[in-house]
């Protein structure tokens, strides 16, 4: 059972654009996994809807995003 849902493809597009912008601000013309991880919380935080039972338990969207990012291996 998932703790949340993320229902729109615009979220993915926004994450891609924000990650590209993060890279550009850092003076690079390419993205890294760190750019994506850095932008995930600001881009997806308001788009994720937690299941009611998780909200009752006090789980936050930020915690869910952080746990997911910790479990994703960075490609080499």
WONORUR-V28414 format. One record per residue. N is the residue number from 1. RES is the residue in one small letter. SS is DSSP state (helix for helix, strand for strand, loop for the rest). PSI is psi in whole degrees, -180 to 180 (* if undefined). Layout:
BEGIN
n: [N	N]
res: [RES	RES]
ss: [SS	SS]
psi: [PSI	PSI]
END
This chain:
BEGIN
n: [1	2	3	4	5	6	7	8	9	10	11	12	13	14	15	16	17	18	19	20	21	22	23	24	25	26	27	28	29	30	31	32	33	34	35	36	37	38	39	40	41	42	43	44	45	46	47	48	49	50	51	52	53	54	55	56	57	58	59	60	61	62	63	64	65	66	67	68	69	70	71	72	73	74	75	76]
res: [x	x	x	x	x	x	x	x	x	x	x	x	x	x	x	x	x	x	x	x	x	x	x	x	x	x	x	x	x	x	x	x	x	x	x	x	x	x	x	x	x	x	x	x	x	x	x	x	x	x	x	x	x	x	x	x	x	x	x	x	x	x	x	x	x	x	x	x	x	x	x	x	x	x	x	x]
ss: [loop	loop	loop	strand	strand	loop	loop	loop	helix	helix	helix	helix	helix	helix	helix	helix	helix	helix	helix	helix	helix	helix	helix	helix	helix	loop	loop	loop	loop	loop	loop	loop	helix	helix	helix	helix	helix	helix	helix	helix	helix	helix	helix	helix	loop	loop	loop	loop	strand	strand	loop	helix	helix	helix	helix	helix	loop	loop	loop	loop	helix	helix	helix	helix	helix	helix	helix	helix	helix	helix	helix	loop	loop	loop	loop	loop]
psi: [133	152	-18	174	149	101	-2	141	-19	-30	-42	-43	-42	-39	-40	-48	-42	-37	-39	-42	-41	-42	-44	-41	-31	2	19	151	21	153	153	164	-32	-34	-44	-46	-39	-38	-10	-49	-49	-34	-43	-17	-42	-6	-14	135	117	149	145	-38	-28	-36	-41	-37	-6	11	136	159	-41	-39	-42	-47	-44	-43	-41	-46	-35	-30	-14	122	139	127	147	*]
END
